[in-house]
């Protein structure tokens, strides 16, 4: 009899746990927009008042993960100089190559570039473009270097469908790169 009760309680506990674990929350899960596959990032710094253009690139043929990048330039800029900064993004895994820059421009209310120098005194970035909601995008802008020094420039493309508010959060990264930065 005791064995029967133990078995009954164990069976009841197992059924209860199975019911609780399989219970439908009733919430429909919304699918997230996919992040972009970006295999190439090119930064073009044009020294203001001149036609001098310095181009720095990152290339990773298979995207994030997998094989190491085939190119990851060090950004070298003059001290105390103002540049116009433009960025270009490509998905070179497709034929023909997919210009992700155009897609970001078309979906500008879902994307935000964030440029973060470290140390902060190396470079100051000012946005030069805005989306339809008057939030910054970062496809173009102004970069002013400070005194000579070395550090990094983190370049992020934040994907923020339905949630863009002009700040880096919420969202996820389409791009997150730490370029070496030399101001000399």
N, C-alpha and C positions, 0 to 999 in steps of 0.2 A: 504494500500500500504506500509506504514511504517512497519507494522507487517511482511509483506511478505519479505521485504528487510532484516530486523533483522533476520528472520528465515533463509533466504538464506545465510547470512553471517555466522551465527552460524553453519549451516550445512557445509559450505565450510571450516570453521576453524576446525571443528571436523574431517572432511575427511582428511585435510592436516596433522593434528596431527597424525591420525591413520596411514597415509602413511609414515610419517617420522619415527614413532616409529617402524614400521614393516619393514623398509628398510633393505635389506641384505647388510652387509658391504663388502661382497665379500671375506672376509678373512676366510679361513678354520681354524677351531680351532683344534689344535693338542691335543690328549688326553695325560694327564700327567701320568707318571708311578706312580703306587700306592705306598704309604709308606708301610713299613713292619709292621705287627702286632707283637709286641715284648712284651711278658708277663714276661720275666725273664732276668735280666742283672746280670752277675757275674764278679767281678773284682778280679783277682788273682795277688797279689803282692808277688814276690819271692825275698827275701833279697839276694843281690849279694854276692857270696862267701860262701853261705850256702844252705841248702835244706829247710830252713824255709819259708813256704808258708802261707800267710794270705789271706783268702777269704772273700769277702764282697758282699752281694747280695741285689737285689731289685726284688720283685715279686708282680705282679698285674695280677691275673688270667683272668680278663676281659679286660685287656689293659687299655689304657688311658681313663679316664672318668669312669662313673659308680661307682663301689665299690672301696673303698680305698685299697691301697696296703696291702698285708698280711705280707710283710717283707720289711724293708728299713733300712739296717745296717748302723751304724756309722763306718767310716773308721778310724782305729787306727794304726798309724805307728810310728816307732822310729825316733827321730830327727837325722839330718845329716847322713842319710843312703840312699844308692842307691838300688833301687828295679827294677826288670824286671816286667813290667805290661802287662798282657794279659787279654783280655775281651772275654766273651762268651755271646751270645744272643740266646734265645730260644722263640719259640711260642708254649706254652704248651696248647693252646686251641685246638690243633689238636691231633689226634691219628693216627699214632705215633707222638711224639713231633717233631716239625720242627726246625732243627738247622739253625737259621738265620745267625750264624757266617759264615757258609760255603757259604751261598748266598751272604753275604757281600764280602767275599773273592773272589768269582767268578765274582761279579760285582764291583770290587774294584775301577774301574775308574768312578763309580757313587756314591761312599760313602767316607766320611771323618769323623773320630772321632775327636772331639775337647775336650780337657781336660783343664778346666779353674779353677785354685784354687783362693780362695779369703780368706784372702789376698794373693797376688801373691807370697810372700816370703815363704809361707808354703811348696810349692812343685813346681818343675820344671819338665816338661814332654818333652822328646825327642822321636820323631817318630823312630820306628825300622823297618818299612816296607814301600814299595812304590808300586804304581800301574804301569801298562805298560807305562804310560805317565810320569813316574818319579815324580808323586805327592804323598804326604804322605797318608797313610790309617789310622793307629792308632790301628790296631788289636793287635799289640805288640809294645813295646817301653820301655823306661827307665824313671823311676820316681825317682827324688832325693828330699828328704825332706830337709827343712831348720831347723831353730831353733824351739824349742817347741812352740806350739800355737794351737789355735782352729779357725776353719772357715768352709768353704765349698769347695767341689770339684764338679763343674758342669761337667757332662759327657753328651756330645751331639753326636749323630750320624746324620750327615747331609746327606740327600739324594739329589744328584746333577746330575741327568741323563742329559747327553749331555752338561753340563755346569761346570764340576769340573775344578777348576783352582788352587787348593792348598790352598784356603782360605775358611773360613766358609760361605761366600756368593758367589753365590746365592744358593738357595735350600730350603728344608724344613726339619724339624726334624722328624726322625724316633724314636729317643730317646732324651729326655731332662730332666735330673735328677740332683738334687742338693743333693749330699751326704754330711752329716756332716763329717768333717775331723778333727781328733785330732792327732796332732804330739806331742808325749810325751814320 
